[in-house]
Amino acid sequence: MKKLIIPSILAIFLSASCCNAPKELQFEWKMAPNHGAITGVTAITGDIDAAIGTFDGEVYTAPSGRIFKGGPVASIAKAVADAQPRLAYLKEVIGYSPEEMVVAEPECALSNMLVDALRAEAESIWGVRMDMAIINIGGIRIDMPKGNVLLDDLKAMFPFANTVSWAKIRGKDLRKLFDFLASSKIQPLSGVKLTVKDGKVKDVKIGGKPIQDGKLYNVATIDFLLTGGDGIRLNAWSEGTKESDIIVQDFMIRYIRNLTAQGKMVEYPVDGRVTVEE
């Protein structure tokens, strides 16, 4: 009898819209509840048979006890069972998080960890010190769970193929970036101390020092933000950019694996790098 494994990444609908496509091709993702009213299927927390049910030949026995002999439900069960060898690797435990890390604005432990890791990754790729880093909070699609962290979790958390990039930007143009963030949405930042009040920049420092308008700063980022993602077009303010073939998902999986190899848990501080005053 085959056990059924449905990775959580297959059950996630990204809340996003395709705004740059032709009108006839535009679409919007919406969340869809999975209540298991007929089959009693629930999210996998340990016992696969209890959560998903079993499939034997042409007969699918659901967790509710209902038996399906043929039909669409049994066909779907068979498809999932047949896919198990290719999907089971997603259930590998690659880390442990002592507390849940919830996505929140304008700063949270998970976004701080991500953007600091991005900065370090860019420095490793190009062998150049990065003065700061910026990434988009929308690139984090789920929270970091408390307890065992699965490979599946990381793939669902960072599902986009955004690549590590490097932009060289003058201080005077970085001021424009921070003005935009203050008036719209503050994105995860590394190497920056930013204070915003009433939608305007009250104070900003890079590396603990005031911005020098004529200085050329090395900014680690992703290709999505070079070309207008979330309204940010860094290449318009840049005096040069470089892109790698390293995607966020890959270096974050490697980051978590390295923590585990060092005997460390997945945790990170909220250090007050961004302050929004009322």
Backbone torsions as a table, in degrees:
resi	resn	phi	psi	omega
1	MET	NA	129.8	-177.6
2	LYS	-88.1	141.2	174.4
3	LYS	-90.7	147.7	-178.5
4	LEU	-102.4	130.8	176.9
5	ILE	-123.4	118.7	175.7
6	ILE	-112.9	108.0	-179.5
7	PRO	-66.0	142.7	-177.4
8	SER	-61.0	-24.9	-178.4
9	ILE	-61.8	-27.1	179.9
10	LEU	-77.5	-14.8	-176.3
11	ALA	-100.6	5.6	-175.9
12	ILE	-99.7	127.1	174.4
13	PHE	-105.9	119.0	-176.9
14	LEU	-73.8	131.8	179.2
15	SER	-85.7	90.0	-175.7
16	ALA	-152.7	167.3	177.3
17	SER	-133.2	148.4	179.2
18	CYS	-96.0	93.9	-170.4
19	CYS	-90.4	-18.6	-175.3
20	ASN	-96.0	-4.9	-179.5
21	ALA	-78.3	160.3	173.9
22	PRO	-55.3	151.0	-174.1
23	LYS	-53.0	-41.4	-177.0
24	GLU	-69.4	-14.8	-179.3
25	LEU	-105.7	-2.9	-177.4
26	GLN	-70.2	147.0	-179.3
27	PHE	-151.4	168.8	177.9
28	GLU	-138.6	132.6	177.7
29	TRP	-83.0	144.3	177.0
30	LYS	-132.3	150.1	177.8
31	MET	-72.6	139.0	178.8
32	ALA	-126.0	119.9	-179.4
33	PRO	-68.0	144.6	177.4
34	ASN	-114.8	89.4	-172.6
35	HIS	-95.0	-10.4	176.8
36	GLY	58.6	38.1	-175.3
37	ALA	-60.8	-36.5	-176.9
38	ILE	-90.3	-44.2	-172.9
39	THR	-97.3	-20.0	-177.1
40	GLY	77.2	13.9	-179.8
41	VAL	-66.2	137.3	178.1
42	THR	-130.4	170.8	177.1
43	ALA	-63.8	143.7	-178.8
44	ILE	-73.8	121.7	176.6
45	THR	-121.4	-4.2	179.7
46	GLY	173.3	-74.2	-178.1
47	ASP	-80.2	108.1	-175.7
48	ILE	-65.4	-44.1	-178.9
49	ASP	-61.1	-41.5	-178.8
50	ALA	-66.2	-34.2	-176.9
51	ALA	-82.6	-41.7	-169.8
52	ILE	-109.5	-32.8	-174.7
53	GLY	101.5	-174.8	-176.9
54	THR	-131.5	159.0	179.6
55	PHE	-131.3	129.5	-179.1
56	ASP	-138.3	111.4	-177.2
57	GLY	63.9	-119.3	178.3
58	GLU	-102.2	8.1	-175.1
59	VAL	-111.2	126.1	176.7
60	TYR	-110.3	123.7	176.4
61	THR	-105.0	112.5	-176.8
62	ALA	-79.5	160.8	177.7
63	PRO	-58.3	-25.6	178.9
64	SER	-72.0	-11.8	-177.0
65	GLY	95.9	-8.9	-180.0
66	ARG	-72.4	138.6	-178.0
67	ILE	-108.0	130.5	179.3
68	PHE	-115.8	115.8	177.2
69	LYS	-103.9	93.9	-175.9
70	GLY	80.0	-174.6	-179.0
71	GLY	87.8	175.4	-174.7
72	PRO	-63.7	-36.9	-178.9
73	VAL	-64.0	-46.5	179.0
74	ALA	-65.6	-35.7	179.4
75	SER	-64.6	-42.0	178.1
76	ILE	-65.4	-40.9	178.1
77	ALA	-59.9	-41.3	179.9
78	LYS	-65.9	-40.2	179.4
79	ALA	-62.5	-41.0	179.1
80	VAL	-67.7	-41.4	179.1
81	ALA	-62.4	-42.5	-179.5
82	ASP	-67.3	-27.1	-178.8
83	ALA	-83.5	-9.9	-173.4
84	GLN	-52.6	-45.3	-178.6
85	PRO	-57.2	-30.3	-179.2
86	ARG	-86.4	-16.9	-175.1
87	LEU	-105.2	-20.9	-173.7
88	ALA	-59.9	-29.6	-178.0
89	TYR	-62.0	-22.7	-179.4
90	LEU	-67.2	-18.2	-178.3
91	LYS	-87.8	9.2	176.1
92	GLU	-65.0	132.1	175.1
93	VAL	-82.1	118.9	-177.9
94	ILE	-112.5	-5.5	179.8
95	GLY	-169.0	179.2	178.5
96	TYR	-140.2	128.6	179.4
97	SER	-112.2	119.1	-177.2
98	PRO	-68.9	-21.8	179.3
99	GLU	-140.2	152.6	174.5
100	GLU	-66.8	138.4	178.3
101	MET	-111.9	102.4	-172.9
102	VAL	-90.3	136.4	176.8
103	VAL	-68.5	125.4	-179.0
104	ALA	-151.4	156.9	178.1
105	GLU	-114.1	153.9	1.7
106	PRO	-86.7	-1.4	-178.2
107	GLU	-153.7	141.4	175.0
108	CYS	-152.4	166.1	-177.5
109	ALA	-59.8	-41.4	-176.8
110	LEU	-67.7	-43.6	179.7
111	SER	-69.3	-35.3	176.4
112	ASN	-63.2	-43.6	179.1
113	MET	-61.8	-44.5	-178.1
114	LEU	-62.9	-50.6	-174.2
115	VAL	-72.0	-32.2	174.7
116	ASP	-68.4	-37.9	176.9
117	ALA	-66.8	-36.5	176.8
118	LEU	-62.4	-43.9	179.7
119	ARG	-61.6	-45.1	179.2
120	ALA	-65.1	-37.5	179.8
121	GLU	-65.2	-42.8	178.9
122	ALA	-62.9	-40.1	178.5
123	GLU	-63.9	-37.7	179.8
124	SER	-68.9	-39.3	-177.9
125	ILE	-65.7	-48.0	-171.9
126	TRP	-104.7	-6.0	179.2
127	GLY	64.9	29.6	-178.2
128	VAL	-126.4	139.4	177.7
129	ARG	-70.7	126.5	177.0
130	MET	-92.9	126.8	-179.2
131	ASP	-71.6	-31.7	-178.4
132	MET	-159.7	172.9	175.5
133	ALA	-145.7	151.1	175.4
134	ILE	-142.2	138.8	176.2
135	ILE	-140.3	172.0	-178.0
136	ASN	-102.6	136.3	-178.5
137	ILE	-64.4	-26.9	180.0
138	GLY	-68.3	-12.8	178.0
139	GLY	-77.5	-8.9	176.8
140	ILE	-100.3	110.6	-170.7
141	ARG	-95.1	-21.2	176.8
142	ILE	-141.2	164.4	177.8
143	ASP	-76.1	158.6	171.5
144	MET	-79.2	124.2	-176.3
145	PRO	-73.3	157.1	171.0
146	LYS	-81.1	136.4	179.9
147	GLY	100.4	-148.3	-179.1
148	ASN	-62.5	135.8	177.1
149	VAL	-106.2	121.2	-177.8
150	LEU	-93.9	157.4	171.7
151	LEU	-56.5	-38.6	177.4
152	ASP	-56.6	-40.4	-179.8
153	ASP	-60.6	-44.7	-178.0
154	LEU	-68.5	-37.7	179.0
155	LYS	-67.7	-34.8	177.0
156	ALA	-76.4	-31.8	-178.4
157	MET	-68.8	-40.1	-177.2
158	PHE	-126.2	72.5	-171.5
159	PRO	-82.2	-10.2	-173.5
160	PHE	-89.7	152.2	-178.0
161	ALA	-90.8	44.8	178.0
162	ASN	-76.1	134.7	-175.1
163	THR	-104.8	149.3	178.2
164	VAL	-64.2	130.5	-177.2
165	SER	-135.6	168.8	-176.6
166	TRP	-137.9	126.1	177.6
167	ALA	-122.1	136.7	175.9
168	LYS	-101.2	114.4	-172.0
169	ILE	-131.1	133.1	176.1
170	ARG	-68.3	151.8	-179.7
171	GLY	-56.3	-40.4	-178.6
172	LYS	-62.9	-30.7	178.2
173	ASP	-84.1	-28.4	173.7
174	LEU	-64.1	-32.7	176.8
175	ARG	-59.2	-37.5	177.9
176	LYS	-64.5	-38.5	177.5
177	LEU	-62.0	-48.7	-177.9
178	PHE	-66.7	-34.4	175.3
179	ASP	-62.3	-41.2	178.9
180	PHE	-64.6	-45.0	179.7
181	LEU	-61.5	-42.5	-178.2
182	ALA	-63.6	-35.1	-176.1
183	SER	-88.9	-10.1	-178.1
184	SER	-125.0	-91.0	178.4
185	LYS	-137.0	129.6	178.2
186	ILE	-79.8	124.1	-179.1
187	GLN	-96.8	161.8	179.3
188	PRO	-57.6	132.0	-175.6
189	LEU	-127.6	147.2	175.3
190	SER	-129.0	139.2	-179.5
191	GLY	79.1	7.8	-174.8
192	VAL	-123.7	142.2	170.4
193	LYS	-119.1	112.5	-172.4
194	LEU	-124.2	131.9	174.4
195	THR	-121.4	127.3	-177.6
196	VAL	-122.6	140.2	175.7
197	LYS	-142.4	131.4	178.3
198	ASP	54.6	39.0	177.1
199	GLY	73.4	15.8	179.5
200	LYS	-131.9	153.4	178.8
201	VAL	-73.5	121.5	175.9
202	LYS	-90.6	-39.8	178.6
203	ASP	-158.5	143.7	177.0
204	VAL	-148.2	135.8	177.6
205	LYS	-134.6	147.0	174.9
206	ILE	-118.6	122.5	-176.3
207	GLY	63.4	29.6	178.7
208	GLY	78.6	5.5	-177.2
209	LYS	-125.0	150.1	176.6
210	PRO	-59.5	150.7	179.4
211	ILE	-67.5	134.0	173.8
212	GLN	-98.4	118.4	-173.4
213	ASP	-56.7	-37.1	-175.8
214	GLY	-89.1	-7.6	-177.3
215	LYS	-76.4	142.7	176.8
216	LEU	-94.8	116.0	-176.1
217	TYR	-100.9	142.1	174.6
218	ASN	-90.3	119.5	-176.0
219	VAL	-117.1	117.1	174.6
220	ALA	-82.4	136.7	-177.5
221	THR	-157.9	-160.7	175.8
222	ILE	-127.5	158.3	-177.4
223	ASP	-58.7	-30.3	179.6
224	PHE	-57.6	-37.3	-178.3
225	LEU	-88.4	-8.6	174.7
226	LEU	-74.3	-29.7	-167.6
227	THR	-119.0	22.5	172.5
228	GLY	110.3	3.3	177.7
229	GLY	-60.6	135.5	-177.4
230	ASP	54.2	29.0	177.7
231	GLY	79.3	3.4	-178.1
232	ILE	-101.2	123.5	-179.7
233	ARG	-124.7	79.3	-174.7
234	LEU	-62.1	-30.8	-178.1
235	ASN	-66.6	-18.8	177.5
236	ALA	-72.7	-24.0	-179.6
237	TRP	-105.1	-2.3	-171.6
238	SER	-92.3	152.0	173.9
239	GLU	-103.8	16.2	179.2
240	GLY	157.6	139.2	178.3
241	THR	-135.4	156.3	173.1
242	LYS	-137.5	146.4	177.4
243	GLU	-125.3	143.6	176.7
244	SER	-105.9	-179.0	175.1
245	ASP	-106.6	14.8	179.7
246	ILE	-90.2	122.5	179.9
247	ILE	-95.3	157.8	-176.0
248	VAL	-56.5	-46.6	-178.4
249	GLN	-55.4	-43.3	-176.7
250	ASP	-65.5	-46.4	-176.5
251	PHE	-74.5	-25.1	177.3
252	MET	-75.3	-35.3	174.0
253	ILE	-63.0	-43.2	177.9
254	ARG	-63.5	-39.4	179.2
255	TYR	-59.8	-46.8	-179.0
256	ILE	-67.2	-40.5	177.8
257	ARG	-61.6	-40.3	179.6
258	ASN	-65.3	-39.2	176.0
259	LEU	-58.4	-47.0	-178.6
260	THR	-63.0	-40.6	179.6
261	ALA	-63.3	-28.4	179.0
262	GLN	-89.3	4.1	179.9
263	GLY	76.5	21.6	-178.0
264	LYS	-105.3	153.7	176.8
265	MET	-92.4	165.6	178.9
266	VAL	-86.9	100.3	179.0
267	GLU	-153.8	156.8	-175.3
268	TYR	-159.3	150.3	-177.5
269	PRO	-87.0	154.8	163.5
270	VAL	-98.3	110.7	-167.8
271	ASP	-106.6	8.1	177.5
272	GLY	76.5	24.9	179.9
273	ARG	-67.9	-21.0	176.3
274	VAL	-126.0	127.5	177.8
275	THR	-126.0	128.2	175.3
276	VAL	-113.4	111.2	-178.3
277	GLU	-88.3	143.1	178.4
278	GLU	-77.8	NA	NA
